[in-house]
Structure formats: structure tokens, C-alpha cells
Amino acid sequence: MRELSLHILDVLQNSLEAGASKVTLTIEEDLMADRLTITVTDNGRGMDADTVTKVLDPFFTTRTTRHVGLGLPLFAAAARRCNGDLVVESELGKGTTVRATFQHSHIDRAPLGDIRNTILSFLLAARPVDLHYVHRVNDRQFEFDTADIRAELGNVPLSHPAVRDWLSEFIAEGEQGIK
């Protein structure tokens, strides 16, 4: 994939399919250490130890609609190509964490990409899910939690056009503020 945000969207979609109601996405750019770390943690149904050992195999999937699962293997390959790695930790009934690390300055590292639209695509999915988002660049940080936003909105959904537009601007400004 040409952008890391597409890998992130794939992992976020996996969280939805696992029945998660709460997902945390953390992006940490430590320029001094030359590291980029992307972590997605969810409270979905999780996986047993046997399944965790197979998720990076491109010919393994739990989906019945196809016979391959390329999302995590491609994400892992992208990380390893850039002196990093991808680790999956999961506990049945408790959730899953996917953590990818990259050498930030590596010439083969794809750009982070369109994080704003990745987050909006996830949040505006048919099934509501809360997202705690944290993006750190050295000592600067942008963070929000949709649980807090939903509490303020009451019965107004995130998909309401005015809320959707506000979210888009809010995320764009927050991302710009940490660069």
C-alpha cells in the first residue's frame, strides 16, 4: 500500500469485525530515536494463541468470503522492510493489540498518508464505535476520544453533516498543529 493510513484502516476494520466497541489508535513519531510506532488496541473478541501465530500468514483468514488474509502480512512486510516489525498480541474475550514499528527516516517507508479521512471512514461506519486517538510527534501531541465527543453531542450522531464537517476540520487542525 502506498500510505500507512491504508494499513491503519485495515487494522481498524479488523477491530470492527471483531466486535470492538472501543479502539485506541496511537501514532508515535520519535524523530530523535528515528522511530515511528503505530499501535491499534481494541476490546473485540480477541484471538486464541493458535490464531495469533497464524495471522501473519497470507494464506490464513477467519473470513468465509475469501481464502487469503493479506492485510496484516502486508503491514508486517512494510514494517520489516524499514528496519521495524509488527507484533500482534491478543487474548480471547479481551481484545487485540497490533503494533508496527518503522525506522522513521527509512527511504522505503511509505508516508503516513491521509489520517483524517482514515479516521473519518472508521468513525462513520455503519456500527458505532468509540475511538481514542493519540498522535505524538516528539513532544507535541494531538489527542481526542469520541466517547467524550458523543457525551457532549447527546443524541446527535457523529454522522450528522455538521458534526462530520466539524470532526474533519478538528482532525485536520490537530494534525497540522503537531507537525
C-alpha positions in Angstrom: 0.0 0.0 0.0 1.2 3.4 -0.8 0.3 5.0 2.5 0.5 3.7 6.0 -3.0 5.1 6.7 -4.4 2.4 4.5 -2.8 -0.3 6.6 -4.2 1.5 9.7 -7.7 1.5 8.2 -7.4 -2.2 7.5 -6.5 -2.9 11.2 -9.3 -0.6 12.4 -11.7 -2.6 10.1 -10.5 -5.8 11.7 -11.4 -4.3 15.1 -14.9 -3.6 13.9 -15.3 -7.1 12.5 -14.1 -8.5 15.9 -17.0 -6.7 17.6 -14.9 -4.0 19.3 -16.8 -1.1 20.9 -13.7 0.8 21.9 -10.5 1.2 19.8 -7.3 3.1 20.6 -5.1 4.3 17.8 -1.7 5.7 18.8 0.9 7.1 16.3 4.2 8.0 17.9 6.9 9.7 15.8 10.1 9.9 17.8 12.4 11.8 15.4 15.4 11.7 17.8 15.2 7.9 18.1 14.3 7.7 14.3 11.2 5.6 15.2 7.6 5.5 14.0 5.3 3.3 16.0 1.6 2.7 15.1 -0.5 0.8 17.7 -4.1 -0.2 17.5 -5.7 -1.8 20.5 -9.3 -2.9 20.7 -11.7 -4.6 23.1 -13.1 -7.0 20.5 -13.4 -10.7 20.9 -9.7 -11.4 20.7 -7.9 -14.5 19.4 -6.6 -17.7 20.9 -2.9 -18.3 20.9 -3.1 -20.6 17.9 -4.8 -18.0 15.8 -2.3 -15.3 16.8 0.5 -17.5 15.5 -1.2 -17.7 12.1 -2.4 -14.1 11.5 0.7 -13.1 9.6 0.4 -16.0 7.2 -1.1 -14.5 4.0 -3.0 -17.8 3.3 -4.8 -17.7 6.7 -8.0 -15.8 7.3 -11.0 -16.3 9.6 -13.3 -14.8 6.9 -15.5 -17.1 5.0 -15.8 -14.9 1.9 -12.2 -15.4 0.8 -9.2 -17.7 1.3 -6.4 -15.2 1.9 -5.8 -12.5 4.5 -3.3 -10.1 3.2 -3.8 -7.1 5.5 -1.6 -7.9 8.4 1.1 -9.7 6.3 1.5 -6.7 4.0 1.6 -4.4 7.0 4.3 -6.6 8.6 6.3 -6.7 5.4 6.1 -2.9 5.1 7.5 -2.6 8.7 10.2 -5.2 8.3 11.3 -3.5 5.0 12.0 -0.4 7.1 14.1 -2.0 9.9 11.0 -2.5 12.0 8.5 -5.2 12.9 4.8 -5.9 13.5 3.7 -7.7 16.7 0.2 -9.0 17.4 -0.9 -9.6 21.0 -4.4 -10.9 21.8 -6.4 -12.6 24.4 -9.6 -14.4 23.7 -12.5 -12.4 25.1 -10.4 -9.4 25.9 -9.2 -7.9 22.7 -6.2 -7.4 20.4 -3.2 -5.1 20.0 -1.3 -4.7 16.7 1.9 -2.7 17.0 4.0 -1.8 13.9 7.4 -0.1 14.2 9.4 1.6 11.4 12.7 3.4 11.1 11.2 6.8 10.6 13.8 8.1 8.1 14.0 4.8 6.1 13.9 5.5 2.3 11.3 2.8 1.8 8.9 3.9 4.5 5.6 4.8 3.0 4.2 8.2 4.1 1.7 8.2 6.9 -0.9 9.4 4.4 -4.4 10.8 4.9 -5.0 10.1 8.6 -8.0 12.4 8.8 -10.0 10.5 6.2 -8.9 7.2 7.6 -10.3 8.2 11.0 -13.5 9.6 9.4 -14.0 6.4 7.4 -13.7 4.4 10.5 -15.9 6.6 12.7 -18.7 6.9 10.1 -19.0 3.2 9.6 -22.5 1.7 10.0 -21.8 0.4 13.5 -20.9 3.0 16.1 -17.5 2.5 17.8 -15.5 4.8 20.1 -12.0 5.8 19.1 -9.3 7.2 21.4 -6.8 8.7 19.1 -3.3 9.9 20.1 -0.7 11.3 17.7 2.7 12.3 19.1 5.5 14.0 17.2 8.4 14.3 19.7 6.9 16.5 22.5 3.8 17.7 20.6 0.6 15.8 20.9 -2.9 15.7 19.4 -5.5 13.6 21.2 -9.2 13.1 21.3 -11.7 10.5 22.4 -15.1 10.1 20.6 -16.6 8.9 23.9 -16.2 12.5 25.2 -17.5 13.9 21.9 -20.6 11.7 22.0 -21.2 12.7 25.6 -21.3 16.4 24.5 -23.4 15.7 21.5 -26.1 13.7 23.3 -28.4 12.1 20.7 -26.7 13.8 17.7 -24.7 11.1 15.8 -21.2 11.6 14.5 -22.6 11.1 11.0 -24.7 14.3 11.2 -23.4 16.5 8.4 -22.5 19.4 10.7 -20.7 17.1 13.2 -19.0 15.2 10.3 -17.7 18.6 8.9 -16.6 19.7 12.4 -14.8 16.4 13.0 -13.0 16.7 9.7 -11.8 20.2 10.5 -10.9 19.3 14.1 -8.7 16.4 13.0 -7.1 18.4 10.2 -6.2 21.3 12.6 -5.0 18.9 15.2 -2.7 17.0 12.8 -1.4 20.3 11.4 -0.6 21.5 14.9 1.8 18.7 15.7 3.9 19.0 12.5 
